Amino acid sequence: MSRFVVLFMKDVLGDNGREREVCQGLLEIDASTEGQATEMAKRKFCEQQALCDWSLHADRIRIEAADLRA
């Protein structure tokens, strides 16, 4: 089992009129594959945010392998 960090990202318009990327949520997921981690994170994000679809609060998902080295 591997650990993944899943970030839910959204582009928003800043005070200066420029678009910037904002993290709407971050989850650490234990899963066998990156694809499985993504699907698990989508479900959990929806539960936490009381959403029917994760894309209502985020434009994209970024997934990274967690570095567990001490």
Secondary structure, DSSP 8 states (H G I E B T S, - for coil): -EEEEEEEEEEEE-TTS-EEEEEEEEEEEEESSHHHHHHHHHHHHHHHHT-S-GGGT-SEEEEEE-----
